[in-house]
Amino acid sequence: MRQQPEKSLRQRALEYLSKREYAAAELAQKLKAYASETDDIPALIADFRTRGWLSDARYAEQMVHARQAKFGAARVANELREKGIDDHLVAEAVATLQVNEVERASEVWRKKFKASPTTREEWAKQARFLQSRGFTFDVIKKILNRHAEDDSPEDYS
């Protein structure tokens, strides 16, 4: 049985990038496990950026697109910061998410809860759920108060 030759760091990086977008810091972290003392990860990352194969802006855009249906701007921003994305790219992502934050929060709420909160405990439970999804308290208040008004008894008279 023939043994496979060891993959180069460049080959591994290309394999990772062929599957999905990566932030530069995230890709560098993944490659560290396979790097030897002679490997220069920062130079490899810089080369990939120069060639356009690696882009933090593209990664941030992809992350926003993938997460916007389930999460609020605060949660997405936190995830981007954890991946090492620059603050100006995080600010751009948050700005695009905040445009329709109330509508997205309303849809997330609607999928999880079928009825408006009738007690303080239910209100708190629903608020905690939306907060865990990364929506701000102002947005949460708008959503829960809007749905409480929609279900008010005056609507049925």
Secondary structure, 3 states (H helix, E strand, C coil): CCCCCCCCHHHHHHHHHHHCCCCHHHHHHHHHCCCCCCCCHHHHHHHHHHHCCCCHHHHHHHHHHHHCCCCCHHHHHHHHHHCCCCHHHHHHHHHHHHCCHHHHHHHHHHHHCCCCCCCHHHHHHHHHHHHHCCCCHHHHHHHHHHHHHHCCHHHHC
